[in-house]
Amino acid sequence: MDLSLILIIVGLLIIFASFFVGKQSKQLEKDVEELSLNFYQETHQLKRRLKAVEEELLFEPQSFVKKTKVSPKQTSKANIKGIHQIIISQVITLHKQGYNTEEISKRSSLSTEQVQAIIASGGNRL
């Protein structure tokens, strides 16, 4: 009878212990789920910020130029000054592909004068 009593007591202790262990695993699952959700949200925010920075770099505002009498060489320098290097290389590539200045102007959101100045400079920042 002693052996059966010991087995019953051990069985009851294991059953009670399983209730406490189950709660801990559920809490651990909740913590992992919450952590993964936070990680996803932070990753999403970083992607949005990165996209905004990329757009700022691609569409840098053009600088304003004083309207005074200047030589044509100075005019081409002023037209290219506020344009990002990526857009300049895009204009040169389109020109090499055979597009005319009006088509390049439409595709790059630049004026035809700016496109002509970029083509005349060969893509180099003056």
Secondary structure, 3 states (H helix, E strand, C coil): CHHHHHHHHHHHHHHHHHHHHHHHHHHHHHHHHHHHHHHHHHHHHHHHHHHHHHHHHHCCCCCCCCCCCCCHHHHHHHHHHCCCHHHHHHHHHHHHCCCCHHHHHHHHCCCHHHHHHHHHHCCCCC
